[in-house]
Structure formats: C-alpha cells, structure tokens
Amino acid sequence: MKSGISVGQKAVIQAEVTPDMYAQFEGEVIHPAYSTVSMVYHMEWAARQLILPYLEDEEEGIGGGVEVKHLGPACSGQSIEVIATITELTHKSVMSRVDVRRGTDIIGTGKVIQFILSKKEINNKLERAKM
C-alpha cells in the first residue's frame, strides 16, 4: 500500500433509498424499506473508499468480514449517509467501523475488514477455488 493511510481516516457515501433496496427474497418484497443486504453493500462500499487511494497497481482489496447491526428503517426516497472510519491497520488488513445514518438517527452500525493482497495472489486463490 502507498503511504499515508492512517487510523481515524473517514470516508462517506450517500444514497437515496429506492425500491430495489427493499427487503426482499426471490423477488418478493417483504418490507418496503431499506434492507440489511443493501446496508451491508453500502458499508462495504464506504469502507472500500478508504483503501482505493492507497492501493498499488499490483494490489487489490478483498473482503474479510462484515459485522452489522440493523437498528432502524429507511423508506423509499429517504437519504442515507454511510460513514466508514479506519480503526486498525496491519500490513495486510484495514479494519473499519461503519455507521449508517438516516438524518440524525443511526440506523445501522458495524465493522468491515478488508485484506490487501496482490492481484496475483487473489487470482491464484480464485483458480484454486475452481478445482
């Protein structure tokens, strides 16, 4: 990784809740509200923003884990803000705390772990998985 990444750095993404983000299984909407699946996606996307400026050309981030607590709803048309903050760094991993807000309310919180590996190492792992 390039130098400069540090504990405490933040990344923020914003989104508007749309019907494709609703809680649903096999195309059947269960609740017309922001789903946990969508929340996890946004948490990972916000955490990824933290590493993108620091990846070397031969490196890539790969998910290592997500912990999430979905604490409240967001409805269609409402804006959400996802804030990822680096809490721990090692030479191969970046750990982040992520909060999801609807206005001033925290509707989700959790952690995202990303491992930083060479693209070659990731490709090797993918090839081995095919066997």
C-alpha positions as CSV (number, residue, x, y, z in Angstrom):
1,M,0.0,0.0,0.0
2,K,1.0,3.5,-0.6
3,S,2.0,5.6,2.4
4,G,-0.4,8.0,4.1
5,I,-3.3,5.7,5.2
6,S,-3.9,6.0,8.9
7,V,-6.2,5.2,11.8
8,G,-9.0,7.7,12.0
9,Q,-9.4,8.4,8.3
10,K,-13.0,8.6,7.2
11,A,-14.9,8.0,4.0
12,V,-18.6,9.0,3.5
13,I,-21.0,7.8,0.8
14,Q,-24.6,8.9,0.4
15,A,-27.5,7.2,-1.3
16,E,-31.3,7.6,-1.6
17,V,-33.4,4.5,-0.8
18,T,-35.1,3.1,-3.9
19,P,-37.4,0.1,-4.3
20,D,-34.5,-2.1,-5.5
21,M,-33.0,-1.7,-2.0
22,Y,-36.2,-3.1,-0.2
23,A,-36.1,-6.2,1.9
24,Q,-37.0,-9.0,-0.5
25,F,-36.4,-12.7,-1.2
26,E,-36.7,-14.2,-4.6
27,G,-38.3,-11.0,-5.9
28,E,-41.0,-10.9,-3.3
29,V,-40.9,-7.7,-1.2
30,I,-41.1,-8.5,2.5
31,H,-40.9,-4.9,3.7
32,P,-40.9,-1.7,1.6
33,A,-37.8,-0.4,3.5
34,Y,-34.0,-0.4,3.2
35,S,-32.8,-4.0,3.5
36,T,-30.0,-5.4,5.6
37,V,-28.5,-6.7,2.3
38,S,-28.4,-3.2,0.9
39,M,-26.9,-1.9,4.2
40,V,-24.1,-4.4,4.0
41,Y,-23.4,-3.4,0.4
42,H,-23.2,0.3,1.3
43,M,-21.0,-0.5,4.4
44,E,-18.5,-2.4,2.2
45,W,-18.6,0.3,-0.5
46,A,-17.9,3.1,2.1
47,A,-15.0,1.0,3.6
48,R,-13.6,0.4,0.1
49,Q,-13.4,4.2,-0.4
50,L,-10.8,4.2,2.4
51,I,-8.4,2.0,0.6
52,L,-8.8,3.0,-3.0
53,P,-6.3,5.9,-3.0
54,Y,-3.7,3.8,-1.3
55,L,-3.7,0.6,-3.4
56,E,-0.6,0.0,-5.5
57,D,-1.2,-1.0,-9.2
58,E,-0.5,-4.7,-8.4
59,E,-2.7,-4.7,-5.2
60,E,-6.4,-5.2,-4.6
61,G,-8.7,-5.2,-1.5
62,I,-10.7,-8.3,-0.8
63,G,-13.5,-8.7,1.8
64,G,-12.5,-10.4,5.1
65,G,-15.7,-10.0,7.1
66,V,-18.6,-7.8,7.9
67,E,-20.4,-7.4,11.2
68,V,-23.7,-5.4,11.1
69,K,-26.5,-4.4,13.4
70,H,-29.5,-3.1,11.5
71,L,-31.1,-0.8,14.1
72,G,-33.8,1.1,12.2
73,P,-35.7,1.6,9.0
74,A,-35.3,3.9,6.0
75,C,-38.1,4.3,3.4
76,S,-38.1,4.9,-0.3
77,G,-36.9,8.4,-1.1
78,Q,-35.1,8.9,2.2
79,S,-31.4,9.7,2.1
80,I,-28.9,7.6,4.0
81,E,-25.3,8.5,4.9
82,V,-22.7,5.8,5.4
83,I,-19.5,6.8,7.4
84,A,-16.5,4.4,7.5
85,T,-13.7,5.1,9.9
86,I,-10.4,3.2,10.0
87,T,-9.9,1.7,13.4
88,E,-7.0,-0.6,12.9
89,L,-4.3,-1.2,10.3
90,T,-1.8,-4.0,9.7
91,H,0.5,-4.6,6.7
92,K,-2.2,-6.7,5.1
93,S,-5.5,-5.5,6.5
94,V,-7.7,-2.5,7.1
95,M,-10.4,-2.6,9.8
96,S,-13.2,0.0,9.8
97,R,-16.1,0.9,11.9
98,V,-19.1,1.9,9.8
99,D,-22.2,3.8,10.8
100,V,-25.3,4.3,8.7
101,R,-27.5,7.3,9.3
102,R,-30.9,8.4,8.2
103,G,-30.8,12.1,9.1
104,T,-29.6,12.3,12.7
105,D,-30.7,8.7,13.5
106,I,-28.1,5.9,13.4
107,I,-30.0,3.0,11.6
108,G,-27.0,0.7,11.3
109,T,-23.6,0.1,12.8
110,G,-20.9,-2.5,12.2
111,K,-17.4,-3.4,11.2
112,V,-15.8,-4.2,7.8
113,I,-12.4,-6.0,7.4
114,Q,-10.6,-5.8,4.1
115,F,-7.4,-7.7,3.3
116,I,-4.9,-6.1,0.9
117,L,-3.4,-8.7,-1.4
118,S,-1.5,-8.8,-4.7
119,K,-3.8,-9.3,-7.7
120,K,-1.7,-12.3,-8.5
121,E,-2.4,-13.9,-5.1
122,I,-6.1,-13.2,-5.4
123,N,-6.2,-14.8,-8.9
124,N,-4.3,-17.8,-7.6
125,K,-6.9,-18.2,-4.8
126,L,-9.7,-18.0,-7.4
127,E,-8.1,-20.6,-9.6
128,R,-7.6,-23.0,-6.6
129,A,-11.3,-22.5,-5.7
130,K,-12.3,-23.7,-9.2
131,M,-10.7,-27.1,-8.6
